[in-house]
Structures are given as structure tokens and as C-alpha cells.
């Protein structure tokens, strides 16, 4: 599964633009009074303006080459702060054969750079915005994670993530190339104390040769 497009909400389009275009350095694709989009490797990241007074908060991850995590730490620290996890910036997910670092954007969305050993995708290039490969994960929040997981599987024919987990409060659907990480709203998004919140998410994914558009509220 590959995440081709991801559309999220923001209540401050100008600050979102500044963070992603100037702090991180993603190439802007389009900009209107109510939306802005960026190139993220082979994916497209779109933010739409919401008129609600509340601040939408999400958790999503960018895939990076397996040998660039230490460079990514230095690169990120030159632009913003990293979230410390257990006396270190790096979290080692042994079951997923992955390592990740985390940081906030302007809206306190929890962003993640993740490298996955089984993708075997090292690079000779120094880490930069150009070496970010794609959008790799998006967190979905629902009262019934397994039901939503089953609905995604029925529509797209992808499967539950073979590396798990599959619990009543948390499941993952997809594979190393792209994941829906589905939580109930009673959990915090790791590695923070930020509660998982229900917000609109739209996505376009590719599964083998097929494309699917999905929307979650």
C-alpha cells in the first residue's frame, strides 16, 4: 500500500504554509485561500482550512532511507525541536523492524521520520527534504478501530499489518510501504501525552495496480 495523497485540516493556513514550506522545505504545489498542497517524495500532502475554532491535531509519519536517521536528527534540530523518548530521540520498534524520531508542527500535529529495515532502501545522499521518500503512516481515530480496519480491508483488499498489533483499541492496516494506524480516542499518541482526536482525514492510496479514495470523519 502506498499513500499517494493525504488531506488534513488546519485552522491556520498561513502558519501551516510557513512551517511546511519554509521550516521543513517541502515544495509547494498549489495554494488557494482555503487550501495548500506540498510534494512529499512520491506523496502529496494537502491541508484544508477549517472554520472551526478548535485546532485539529493528527499523527502522521514520513518514510526515510534506512541509513539516514542520525542525519535526520541533526537536520531536524536545525529547524525545530525533537520530542525526547526514554532519554533519547530515537525509538526502536523491534517488532516492526523500524526506528523513528518525532517532532511537532505549528499545529502540534505529531510528525515522525521513520526508517524500516525490511524496505532495504539506503541512500548515498546526505539527508535533506529531497531524501524524504513519502508519507508512510496516518493515524485514524475512531471508537471502533477493528470495525474501521475491517471496512478498509473489505474495500481495498489490503490486510492487517503482519507485524501487528491488532487490539480493540489499536490496529494497523497496510504494510511497510504505507499504514493506517487506527486508535480509539482514549489513547495518547506515542510518544506524547496528546490524546488521539477524531478529525476528518481524506486519502488516496495505491494497492498493487488499483487506486482508492477513502474518507474518515
KAVEN-V705016 format. One record per run of one state. SS is the DSSP state (H for helix, E for strand, L for the rest). FROM is the first residue (numbers start at 0). LEN is the number of residues. If there is no record, write none. Layout:
ss=[SS:SS]
from=[FROM:FROM]
len=[LEN:LEN]
This chain:
ss=[L:E:L:H:L:E:L:E:L:E:L:E:L:H:L:E:L:E:L:E:L:E:L:E:H:L:H:E:L:H:L:E:L:E:L:E:L:E:L:E:L:E:L:E:L:E:L]
from=[0:1:10:12:24:26:31:34:40:42:49:58:64:68:77:84:85:87:88:90:93:97:104:109:116:119:128:131:141:144:156:159:160:165:166:169:175:177:183:187:188:194:195:200:207:209:216]
len=[1:9:2:12:2:5:3:6:2:7:9:6:4:9:7:1:2:1:2:3:4:7:5:7:3:9:3:10:3:12:3:1:5:1:3:6:2:6:4:1:6:1:5:7:2:7:1]
